[in-house]
């Protein structure tokens, strides 16, 4: 059930009408049932995984809180982490490790090719697993007390953010579940705006760019370096628009019901360095990795080389979280190396006194650094990434296959204009905050682009595969 499908529209209208007439307790019960129906719509067989994860973490969270000593608390926490990562690892990485082992054995001439089952990846498992883990970890740290099972179950399965985030913290979302919510008309309108903006990002930007990106990546041997560059630009804005679309639509749905989900993207392509980028891109994941992996490893509190180690390990694991492919591991290592280089550089050279100095050039430069990383992220294999990089460098003709580049620029131009306005005003809701006449004209134009030029197929969001 996709946000931009007729099934979801009917599902949400029915749920929302019931929601506004119920008291707080029954609103939560309704949302829990609705969330399970929403997830079961994909494949009801995987409902047992959410139930298992929820039950285990609720039980272990209570045990951690009531444990008599630190050693017992830690043993329960380790059990929670091992079980969560064990389930995630089995469903997400079983095929990867088995296939890698078989390939390695065959390289040694063992001719090893056993018949093994292919494990299906349950949608959203990476997101709700990390959310459930934050609950037990925060209880262990003394930052949270155990909540009721039904409230915790709703926290894990809340349908707007269930499939692709944002990865909410228990300390942020659980209080909103536990305490009565007040529905406000202006927040309802704001939620509708966020949903509509996400719809535009998905149907006009992402769905249009995916055709260019897929064409270039799937048939890169047929294209020259200029077309490869157009494909990279297309994918860079496709993955942003697609994922930002889901996050905005999730936040919008939550707003209409009185929930405030966290902002997941804050103009990431306006970043000038790797630290700035990860403060803006997939914020819920980057802060999760910082607080639950990088800092526990020692963060930057240890020696210089151990800090570099922690940065690399965090980003490599963050890359591997995205998928079971060596390309994701190398993509994570690429960003880890960028963070290490930047930290080493700033240690010997102070940052610019004037942050606006050469800002435009620094943004353009770092955007291309990030886009080069997207080559690793999108490629099906390291061999393909190598082949495309070779064409990009040694087969680049300024008068080559430029029509794809022009088409890409045409598609991203409306998004780019709005993002400049958002950056200048420091207001991600800049359209919503305009005069009603300006808003009407803007919404009319965006609707025209969606209906007249958009790709209206009901296609999955890109991060469903992660």
Beta strands, then each sheet from edge to edge (+ up, - down):
end
